[in-house]
Amino acid sequence: MIAIEIRNQCTIRPFGVPARRLRIVGRPLWQHHRDVLLHFGITECLQAASLADLQRIPFQEAVVYRDDLFFNLDLVSAFLKEARAGGKPSQMGFSAEDPWMSEHAVWLQSVIERKRDAYSVPFYYLPQGYSERVQLRLMSSSAQEAWYLALPTTDHYLRKGLYLDAEMPDRLKFSPCRLFVPRRYLLVIESWVHLLLANVLLGIYSEATSLDETVGNPWFRKRLALRSFLERTSPISCSEMVRIGQDCRIDPTATLLGPTSVGDGSIIGPGATVVASVVGQNVTLGQGSQVRLSVLEDGCTFPHEGGAIWSHIMERAIINSTVGFSVIGSGSFVGRGVHVTDRVLAGNSITDENLGGEMVRTWHRGRLEYTGLFFLGCAVAPNVKIASGQIVYPGRIVEHDLVRLSRAVEDTSSMTT
């Protein structure tokens, strides 16, 4: 069996490169494709400009997909198992009621098509080469609902008193950021928002969900308890949950909570906190830095009390403030006191029933489009410098240096759209 990639030459704004070259949890997307397909013994990969070009490729068993898709091994395994058993040309699809597709994957993209009560995606299995007729095989993402950014209500004391979080009645839950974490996933990378979802929601949340199932195994729980006892630490901070590379310097007062990985040569200073994140090589986290549910690529620097929440920070970026729900390009600088806002509190087009406010929009394909998210920060192009005191509004794409100190707030809106 061979693999055939349908190339998409469009670049992702504001990074200026095709999706296949962007890094997701430390690896370029094209490398992720190779690693997944290698489990099926696929070592040969051909390129095509469109489905019609497949007619010129010799007839043989093949997997066909667009090179801007991000998918995991569980999904591909389930699809190929069903498609091979059927023995007919097949296309992957999902039910229209699948929460992962309907709530997250269908926004800001152009290739997932709605066909009656199902979504079709550009991933095919061809047993004998090109065919104009394919059978749509519906897969399930097995998505689980996750509540994030729970806000306190007048009955918030019940969270620590009468009710556990899982047992809390719906009338007491007040969480405007609803996420669906899939066990089997596929996402089209056509926007910086997709890159954020791929790194954080899929790269971190999905791993945490799988870990929850592993922790339920009695043997693993015993091993976890033994390891934490020998290392004299809590189970969530032991080496089973936190992987640390070579030549790292971690201050004794720093807090690392799993699942977390720290790359070689990284420095974590006094009072720093890292929670459920991926930290690359040669990353420096200064005193009091806070990194939660984020992916930091190689060479990032967080000076005194810098932070990242639910963000993807590319290589060599310097973050001197706290950024949230954002993607920061390589070599960029975010100055002290920069405010990255993440919610639109006014608006009436698509509103949040719990908190109010409008769904965040971002610039995509020449116009403002809704993102499917009510919490969203910004995207910063590579090698951009944002001076202290700037305000960046939700969904903005920062492609120019914001260095002027006068009229900073007014200029921000026009320079980042």
C-alpha positions in Angstrom: 0.0 0.0 0.0 1.2 3.5 -0.8 0.2 7.0 0.3 -0.8 9.8 -2.0 -0.8 13.4 -0.7 -3.0 16.0 -2.4 -0.9 19.2 -2.0 -2.4 22.5 -0.9 0.0 25.3 -1.7 -2.0 28.0 0.2 -0.1 29.5 3.1 -1.5 30.0 6.6 -1.8 33.6 7.6 0.2 35.2 9.3 3.0 32.6 9.2 3.5 32.6 5.5 4.1 28.8 5.1 1.8 25.9 4.0 0.1 23.9 6.7 2.4 20.8 6.2 5.4 22.9 7.4 3.8 24.1 10.6 4.8 22.3 13.8 2.2 20.6 15.9 3.4 19.5 19.4 7.0 19.8 18.3 6.8 18.0 14.9 6.1 19.4 11.4 2.7 18.2 10.1 4.3 16.3 7.2 6.5 14.3 9.7 3.4 13.5 11.7 1.8 12.0 8.6 4.8 9.8 7.9 4.9 8.6 11.5 1.2 7.6 11.5 1.4 5.8 8.1 4.5 4.0 9.1 2.4 1.9 11.5 0.7 0.4 8.4 4.0 -0.3 6.6 3.6 2.6 4.2 7.0 4.1 3.3 6.2 5.4 -0.2 4.4 8.7 -0.5 3.5 10.3 -3.9 2.1 13.8 -4.5 -0.8 14.9 -6.6 -2.4 18.3 -7.3 -6.0 17.0 -7.2 -8.1 13.9 -7.2 -8.2 13.9 -11.0 -4.4 13.5 -11.1 -4.8 10.1 -9.5 -5.8 8.7 -12.9 -2.1 8.9 -14.0 -0.9 6.9 -11.0 -0.6 3.1 -11.6 -3.5 1.1 -10.1 -2.6 -0.2 -6.6 -3.8 -0.1 -3.0 -3.5 3.5 -1.7 -4.4 5.9 1.0 -5.2 9.4 -0.3 -5.4 12.5 1.9 -4.9 16.3 1.8 -1.5 17.3 3.2 -3.2 19.9 5.5 -5.1 17.3 7.5 -4.2 16.6 11.1 -5.3 13.1 12.1 -4.3 10.5 14.7 -3.5 6.8 14.5 -6.7 5.6 16.2 -8.9 7.2 13.6 -6.9 5.9 10.6 -6.7 2.4 12.0 -10.4 2.2 12.5 -11.1 3.6 9.0 -8.7 1.3 7.2 -10.0 -1.7 9.1 -13.5 -1.1 7.9 -12.6 0.0 4.4 -10.3 -3.0 3.8 -13.0 -5.4 5.1 -15.5 -3.9 2.7 -13.1 -4.1 -0.2 -14.6 -1.0 -2.0 -13.2 2.6 -2.6 -14.1 4.5 0.5 -14.2 8.0 1.8 -14.0 8.9 5.5 -17.1 10.7 7.0 -18.6 11.7 10.3 -22.2 12.0 11.5 -23.6 15.5 11.4 -24.4 15.0 15.1 -20.8 14.2 16.0 -19.9 16.9 18.6 -16.2 17.2 17.5 -17.1 18.0 13.9 -20.2 20.2 14.5 -18.7 22.2 17.4 -15.1 22.6 16.3 -13.9 21.1 13.0 -16.3 22.7 10.5 -15.4 26.3 11.3 -13.0 28.3 9.0 -12.5 25.5 6.5 -13.5 24.8 2.9 -13.1 21.0 2.3 -15.4 19.3 4.8 -18.7 18.9 3.0 -22.1 18.4 4.5 -24.0 15.6 2.7 -27.5 15.3 4.2 -26.9 14.0 7.7 -23.1 13.4 7.4 -19.8 15.3 6.9 -17.4 14.0 4.3 -13.6 14.7 4.6 -10.8 14.4 2.0 -9.4 11.1 3.3 -9.8 8.0 1.0 -9.0 4.3 0.7 -8.6 3.0 -2.8 -8.1 -0.8 -3.1 -7.3 -0.7 -6.8 -6.4 2.8 -7.7 -8.5 5.8 -8.9 -12.3 5.4 -8.8 -15.0 8.0 -9.3 -17.4 6.2 -7.1 -16.6 6.0 -3.4 -18.5 4.7 -0.4 -18.9 7.1 2.6 -17.9 5.3 5.8 -19.0 7.1 8.9 -16.5 7.2 11.8 -17.0 8.3 15.4 -14.7 10.8 17.1 -15.7 9.4 20.5 -15.6 13.0 21.8 -16.0 13.7 25.5 -17.3 17.1 26.8 -14.8 19.1 28.8 -15.6 22.2 30.8 -12.9 24.8 31.0 -12.7 28.3 32.6 -15.5 27.5 35.1 -16.6 30.8 36.6 -17.9 31.1 40.2 -21.6 31.6 40.8 -23.4 32.5 44.0 -23.3 28.8 44.9 -19.7 28.4 44.1 -19.0 27.2 47.7 -20.7 24.0 46.8 -17.8 23.1 44.6 -15.6 22.6 47.7 -18.4 21.5 49.9 -21.4 19.3 49.1 -20.6 18.5 45.5 -17.6 17.2 43.6 -17.1 18.8 40.2 -18.4 15.7 38.4 -21.5 15.5 40.6 -22.4 19.2 40.4 -26.0 19.8 39.1 -26.2 21.5 35.7 -27.9 24.5 37.3 -24.7 25.2 39.2 -22.3 24.8 36.3 -21.4 28.1 34.8 -18.8 27.5 32.2 -19.0 29.5 28.9 -16.1 27.6 27.2 -17.4 24.2 26.2 -14.9 21.9 24.6 -15.3 18.5 23.1 -12.1 16.4 23.3 -12.1 13.6 20.7 -10.4 10.2 21.0 -10.3 9.9 17.2 -9.8 13.2 15.5 -9.3 14.8 12.1 -8.8 18.6 11.6 -8.2 20.7 8.5 -5.4 23.2 9.1 -6.5 26.3 7.1 -6.3 29.0 9.8 -4.2 29.9 12.8 -7.2 29.0 14.9 -6.9 25.4 13.6 -3.2 25.4 14.6 -4.1 26.4 18.1 -6.8 23.7 18.4 -4.4 21.1 17.0 -1.7 21.9 19.5 -3.7 22.4 22.6 -7.1 20.8 22.3 -5.8 17.7 20.4 -2.2 17.6 21.4 -2.6 18.2 25.1 -6.3 17.5 26.0 -6.5 14.3 24.0 -3.3 13.0 25.7 -4.8 13.9 29.1 -8.0 12.1 28.2 -6.1 8.9 27.2 -4.1 9.2 30.4 -7.3 9.3 32.5 -8.1 5.9 31.0 -4.6 4.6 31.8 -4.8 5.8 35.4 -8.0 3.8 35.8 -5.9 0.6 35.3 -5.2 -0.8 38.8 -1.7 -1.9 37.9 -0.8 1.6 36.6 -2.2 3.2 39.7 0.0 1.0 41.9 3.1 1.8 39.8 2.2 5.5 40.0 1.8 5.3 43.8 5.1 3.5 44.2 7.0 5.9 42.0 5.6 8.9 43.8 6.5 7.3 47.2 10.1 6.6 46.1 10.5 10.1 44.7 8.7 11.7 47.7 6.4 13.7 45.5 2.7 13.8 44.6 1.5 11.3 42.0 0.7 14.0 39.5 4.3 15.3 39.7 6.2 12.1 39.6 8.4 11.0 36.7 5.5 8.9 35.3 3.6 12.1 34.7 6.4 14.6 34.2 9.1 13.7 31.6 12.3 15.8 31.9 15.1 15.8 29.4 18.8 16.0 29.9 20.8 18.9 31.2 17.8 20.7 32.6 18.0 23.1 35.5 14.8 23.2 37.6 14.6 25.2 40.8 13.3 23.2 43.8 10.5 25.8 44.3 9.1 25.3 40.8 5.9 23.3 40.4 5.5 20.8 37.5 2.2 19.0 37.2 1.6 16.3 34.6 1.0 15.3 31.9 4.0 17.5 31.1 7.2 17.1 29.1 10.3 19.3 29.3 13.0 19.2 26.6 16.7 19.0 26.9 18.6 22.0 28.3 15.6 23.9 29.6 15.7 26.2 32.6 12.7 26.6 35.0 13.3 29.3 37.6 12.1 29.8 41.2 8.3 29.8 41.7 7.6 28.9 38.1 4.6 26.7 37.4 4.1 24.3 34.5 0.8 22.5 34.2 -0.2 20.0 31.5 2.1 21.5 28.9 4.8 20.6 26.3 8.0 22.5 26.8 10.7 22.3 24.1 14.4 22.3 24.2 16.5 25.2 25.6 13.4 27.0 27.0 13.9 29.5 29.8 11.1 30.1 32.3 12.0 33.0 34.7 10.9 33.5 38.2 7.2 33.2 38.8 6.4 32.3 35.2 3.1 30.5 34.6 2.6 28.0 31.7 -0.7 26.1 31.6 -2.1 23.9 28.8 0.4 25.3 26.3 3.0 24.2 23.8 6.3 26.0 23.9 8.7 25.3 21.0 12.5 25.3 21.2 14.3 28.4 22.5 11.4 30.3 24.0 12.1 32.7 26.8 9.7 33.9 29.5 11.3 36.6 31.7 10.2 37.4 35.2 6.5 36.5 35.7 5.7 35.9 32.0 3.0 33.4 31.2 1.0 31.4 28.6 -2.4 29.9 29.0 -3.9 27.7 26.3 -1.4 29.0 23.8 1.1 27.9 21.2 4.4 29.7 21.4 6.8 29.2 18.5 10.6 28.9 18.6 12.7 31.8 20.0 9.8 33.9 21.0 10.1 36.2 24.1 7.0 36.6 26.2 7.2 39.3 28.9 3.5 39.3 29.7 0.7 36.7 29.9 -0.9 35.6 26.7 -3.9 33.4 26.5 -5.7 31.4 23.7 -3.1 32.7 21.2 -0.4 31.6 18.7 2.8 33.6 18.9 5.1 33.4 15.8 8.8 32.5 15.9 11.2 35.2 17.0 8.5 37.6 18.2 8.6 39.7 21.3 5.6 40.6 23.6 6.5 43.4 25.9 5.7 44.0 29.5 2.1 44.9 30.3 0.7 43.9 26.9 -3.0 43.0 27.3 -4.2 40.2 25.0 -8.0 40.2 25.4 -9.9 37.1 24.6 -13.6 37.7 24.8 -16.2 40.0 22.9 -18.7 41.1 25.6 -20.9 43.1 23.2 -22.7 41.8 20.2 -25.9 40.0 19.2 -25.1 37.9 16.1 -24.0 34.5 17.7 -24.1 34.9 21.5 -23.2 32.8 24.5 -26.3 31.8 26.4 -24.5 31.7 29.8 -22.3 34.8 29.9 -23.6 36.8 26.9 -21.3 38.3 24.3 -20.5 37.4 20.7 -18.6 34.6 19.2 -15.1 35.7 18.3 -14.4 36.4 14.6 -11.1 36.5 12.8 -9.8 37.5 9.4 -9.9 34.5 7.0 -10.0 34.2 3.2 -10.4 38.0 2.8 -13.2 38.6 5.3 -14.2 38.3 8.9 -15.5 34.8 9.8 -16.8 33.3 13.0 -14.4 30.8 14.7 -16.8 28.7 16.7 -15.1 29.9 19.9 -16.3 32.4 22.5 -12.8 32.7 24.0 -9.9 33.4 21.6 -6.8 35.6 21.8 -4.6 36.6 18.8 -2.1 35.4 16.2 1.2 37.1 16.0 3.3 36.8 12.9 7.0 35.8 13.1 9.6 38.4 14.1 7.0 41.0 15.3 7.6 43.2 18.3 4.7 44.4 20.5 5.7 47.2 22.8 4.6 47.5 26.4 1.1 48.7 27.2 -0.6 47.7 23.9 -4.0 46.2 23.8 -4.8 43.4 21.3 -8.4 42.6 20.7 -9.9 39.1 20.4 -9.3 37.3 17.1 -6.8 39.8 15.8 -3.9 38.9 13.5 -0.8 41.0 14.3 1.4 41.3 11.2 3.1 44.6 12.0 5.3 45.9 14.8 3.2 47.7 17.5 5.9 50.0 18.9 4.3 53.4 19.1 3.5 54.6 22.6 1.0 57.3 21.6 -2.5 56.3 20.5 -1.6 52.7 21.1 -5.1 51.5 21.8 -6.6 53.1 18.7 -3.9 52.0 16.4 -4.1 48.4 17.6 -7.5 47.7 16.1 -6.6 49.0 12.6 -3.1 47.5 12.4 -4.1 44.0 13.4 -7.0 43.2 11.2 
